[in-house]
Amino acid sequence: MVSIALDAALALIGLGVFVYGDLATNRTARIVGVTVVTLAVVVAAILASNRDQET
């Protein structure tokens, strides 16, 4: 349960960085935001895969 909350927080932080980068027209912040959100999606897929194998 904690890992799901951490993954959601990671996605929220990435989205926030992306939006900040978009509003501030900071290309580096947008790239970092997209990378963090992508990482959160990959972690969520791994968590879902592991959950299915445990049941």
MIMISE-726412 format. One record per residue: x, y, z of N, C-alpha, C in turn. Coordinates in pm, whole numbers, plus 32768, in hexadecimal, padded with zeros to 4 digits. Layout:
REM residues N
+------+------+------+------+------+------+------+------+------+
:  n.u :  n.v :  n.w : ca.u : ca.v : ca.w :  c.u :  c.v :  c.w :
+------+------+------+------+------+------+------+------+------+
:    X :    Y :    Z :    X :    Y :    Z :    X :    Y :    Z :
...
+------+------+------+------+------+------+------+------+------+
END
This chain:
REM residues 55
+------+------+------+------+------+------+------+------+------+
:  n.u :  n.v :  n.w : ca.u : ca.v : ca.w :  c.u :  c.v :  c.w :
+------+------+------+------+------+------+------+------+------+
: 8052 : 7F89 : 8000 : 8000 : 8000 : 8000 : 8057 : 807E : 8000 :
: 80C4 : 807B : 804A : 811E : 80EE : 804F : 815D : 8104 : 7FC7 :
: 817F : 809A : 7F82 : 81BF : 80A9 : 7EFF : 8161 : 80EB : 7E9A :
: 80E0 : 80CF : 7EA6 : 8080 : 810E : 7E4C : 8078 : 81A5 : 7E69 :
: 8078 : 81C8 : 7EE9 : 8074 : 8255 : 7F0E : 80F2 : 829D : 7EDF :
: 8165 : 825D : 7EED : 81E2 : 829A : 7EBF : 81E2 : 82AA : 7E27 :
: 81AB : 8249 : 7DE0 : 81A5 : 8252 : 7D4E : 8149 : 82C4 : 7D24 :
: 80D9 : 82D3 : 7D69 : 807D : 8341 : 7D49 : 80BF : 83C7 : 7D67 :
: 810A : 83CF : 7DD4 : 8151 : 844B : 7DF5 : 81BA : 846A : 7D8B :
: 8200 : 8403 : 7D5D : 8264 : 8416 : 7CF4 : 8223 : 844D : 7C75 :
: 81B2 : 8417 : 7C51 : 816B : 8447 : 7BDA : 813B : 84D6 : 7BEC :
: 810C : 84F7 : 7C63 : 80DC : 857E : 7C7E : 814F : 85E3 : 7C79 :
: 81C1 : 85BE : 7CB1 : 8236 : 8616 : 7CAC : 8262 : 862B : 7C1B :
: 8267 : 85BF : 7BCE : 828F : 85CB : 7B42 : 8231 : 8623 : 7AF2 :
: 81B0 : 8613 : 7B0C : 814E : 8666 : 7AC6 : 815D : 86F8 : 7AEF :
: 8176 : 870F : 7B6E : 818A : 8798 : 7B9D : 8204 : 87D9 : 7B5D :
: 8271 : 878E : 7B55 : 82EC : 87C4 : 7B16 : 82D3 : 87E0 : 7A83 :
: 828A : 8787 : 7A40 : 826C : 879C : 79B3 : 8219 : 881A : 799E :
: 81B1 : 882C : 79F0 : 815A : 88A2 : 79E2 : 81AA : 8921 : 7A00 :
: 81FD : 891D : 7A69 : 8252 : 8991 : 7A87 : 82AC : 89B0 : 7A10 :
: 82EB : 894A : 79D8 : 8343 : 8960 : 7965 : 82FA : 8998 : 78EE :
: 827C : 896E : 78DD : 822D : 89A0 : 786D : 8207 : 8A32 : 7883 :
: 81DF : 8A53 : 78FD : 81B7 : 8ADD : 7919 : 822E : 8B3C : 791A :
: 82A0 : 8B0C : 794A : 8317 : 8B60 : 7951 : 8369 : 8B58 : 78D1 :
: 8338 : 8B11 : 786F : 837E : 8AF7 : 77F1 : 840C : 8AC8 : 7809 :
: 841B : 8A6D : 7867 : 849C : 8A34 : 7889 : 84A1 : 89A6 : 784E :
: 84ED : 8996 : 77E6 : 84F1 : 8917 : 779E : 8527 : 88A5 : 77F5 :
: 858B : 88C2 : 7845 : 85C7 : 885C : 789B : 8562 : 8828 : 7900 :
: 8515 : 8880 : 793B : 84B0 : 8856 : 799D : 8446 : 87FF : 795B :
: 8420 : 8821 : 78E0 : 83BE : 87CD : 789A : 83F5 : 8743 : 7880 :
: 8472 : 873A : 7858 : 84B0 : 86B8 : 783D : 84B9 : 8665 : 78BC :
: 84E2 : 86A6 : 792A : 84EA : 865F : 79AB : 845E : 8631 : 79D5 :
: 83F9 : 8684 : 79C3 : 8370 : 865F : 79E7 : 833E : 85E7 : 7998 :
: 8356 : 85E7 : 7917 : 832C : 8576 : 78C4 : 8377 : 84F7 : 78EC :
: 83F7 : 8505 : 790B : 8446 : 8491 : 7934 : 8412 : 8457 : 79B7 :
: 83F2 : 84AB : 7A17 : 83C0 : 847C : 7A99 : 8337 : 843B : 7A8A :
: 82DF : 8475 : 7A3A : 825C : 8438 : 7A23 : 826B : 83B2 : 79DD :
: 82C4 : 83A8 : 797C : 82DC : 8329 : 7938 : 8310 : 82C1 : 799A :
: 836A : 82E9 : 79F1 : 839D : 828F : 7A57 : 832D : 825F : 7AB3 :
: 82D3 : 82B9 : 7AD7 : 8262 : 8293 : 7B2C : 8207 : 822E : 7AE7 :
: 81F2 : 823E : 7A65 : 81A0 : 81DF : 7A1A : 81E2 : 8155 : 7A15 :
: 8264 : 8153 : 7A01 : 82AE : 80D4 : 79FE : 82A7 : 808F : 7A87 :
: 82B9 : 80DC : 7AF1 : 82B1 : 80A3 : 7B78 : 8225 : 806E : 7B93 :
: 81BF : 80B5 : 7B67 : 8135 : 8087 : 7B79 : 811D : 8004 : 7B2E :
: 8154 : 7FF7 : 7AB8 : 8145 : 7F7B : 7A6C : 818B : 7F08 : 7AB2 :
: 81FE : 7F21 : 7AEA : 8247 : 7EB9 : 7B33 : 81F9 : 7E91 : 7BB0 :
: 81C3 : 7EF2 : 7BF8 : 8174 : 7ED4 : 7C6F : 80F8 : 7E82 : 7C4C :
: 80B5 : 7EA6 : 7BE0 : 803F : 7E5C : 7BB7 : 8063 : 7DCD : 7B8F :
: 80D2 : 7DBE : 7B4C : 8100 : 7D39 : 7B24 : 811F : 7CE3 : 7B9D :
: 8164 : 7D1B : 7BFE : 8186 : 7CD1 : 7C77 : 810B : 7CB1 : 7CC9 :
: 80AA : 7D0A : 7CCC : 802F : 7CF0 : 7D17 : 7FE3 : 7C7C : 7CDA :
: 7FDF : 7C74 : 7C55 : 7F99 : 7C07 : 7C12 : 7FDD : 7B82 : 7C2C :
: 805F : 7B80 : 7C38 : 80A8 : 7B04 : 7C4F : 8099 : 7AD3 : 7CDE :
: 8081 : 7B2D : 7D3F : 8076 : 7B07 : 7DCB : 7FF0 : 7AC7 : 7DEB :
: 7F88 : 7AE6 : 7D9E : 7F04 : 7AB0 : 7DBC : 7EED : 7A2D : 7D7A :
+------+------+------+------+------+------+------+------+------+
END
